[in-house]
Amino acid sequence: MATMKEIADAAGVSQATVSRVLNDGPKVGRATRERVKSIIKELNYRPNANARALANSRSDAVGVVIADLYEPFFAALAHGVETVARKHDTQILISGGSIGLEHEQKAIGTLLSHRCDAMVVHSKSLPDGQLIELAREVPGMVLINRFIPEIASRCVWLDNQAGGRLMAEYMIRQGHTKLAVISSDFPIDDPLHRIAGIQEALAAANIDLPEVNIEYGPPNQEGGEAAVQNLMSKGADFTAVLAYNDAMAAGAMAMLLDHGFDVPREVSVIGYDDILLAKYCRPKLTTLRYPIEMMASKATELALQYAQGILPSEDTTYKYQPTIVKRDSVRKI
């Protein structure tokens, strides 16, 4: 049986437009409506009865698209949404998007089929144009952890370049000039922005970051372990490791300790996010706090307001800044 996405692809329209045609909704031109109906008939598409029933009325739920239900970062995001939804006596519908174009499209399509008037969307793979179109179609759509200038008032985001600069500047103040960077190999903007910030701070201090001192891997403990293993195998010279996130930092510390390095006496390590894991590493992890739960709460409040037609001025933006959390994994030299 054909899916709504297949109908949308064949017709060259969004899944939201297909949903409007199926439910006799407004804002669809006659030619587009007829083309979509023709393809629906040709592909013998039959919408799910339960979803159809839900789509014929407004949903009382806040829709949430997140990449990973397992990762602590996204659990904190979901908790921030839930806290606000509970305060407004509203349920949440969570749709897992992973990181990938098709996964995110499917997750958003699921929420659209349930007529969620308010949506908090974490998307790293969809192009700007599709998200701008979605913002036009869903009044209560808010992006989290991403900034698009054309819909700035719908973006709740963290300045990752400032974060990279902050962590490098902190290490430099501790006397470290031989730095190694382990970063995510995911094809998204966050690692690029963080490394740009690191390079900016190093350039200002006239410190070089050799290419041999940069490693990429999956943004988890195993990725951190492998990245440090690769650095050591290449003979990279460093006294400090700047990690893409806390999970990679934890893996890096484990690998360093397994190879007889004292953390932080011989090698200092700094993470990013300040998830719960950071407090229970040994040594406790110095990191940058990513206020994702606070950001998710703000995004949810905005989504509920926008769904009711309460809109801010178009030049409003909701940019957050990371802050250093000093613990035990960094030593002054």
Secondary structure, DSSP 8 states (H G I E B T S, - for coil): ---HHHHHHHHTS-HHHHHHHHTT-SS--HHHHHHHHHHHHHTT----HHHHHHHTS---EEEEEES-SSSHHHHHHHHHHHHHHHHTT-EEEEEE--SSHHHHHHHHHHHHHTT-SEEEE--SSS-HHHHHHHHHH-TEEEEES---GGGGGGEEEE-HHHHHHHHHHHHHHTT--SEEEEEE-SSSHHHHHHHHHHHHHHHHTT----GGGEEEE-SSHHHHHHHHHHHHHTT---SEEEESSHHHHHHHHHHHHHTT--TTTT-EEE-SB--THHHHSSS--BEEE--HHHHHHHHHHHHHHHHTT----TT--EEE--EEE--SS----
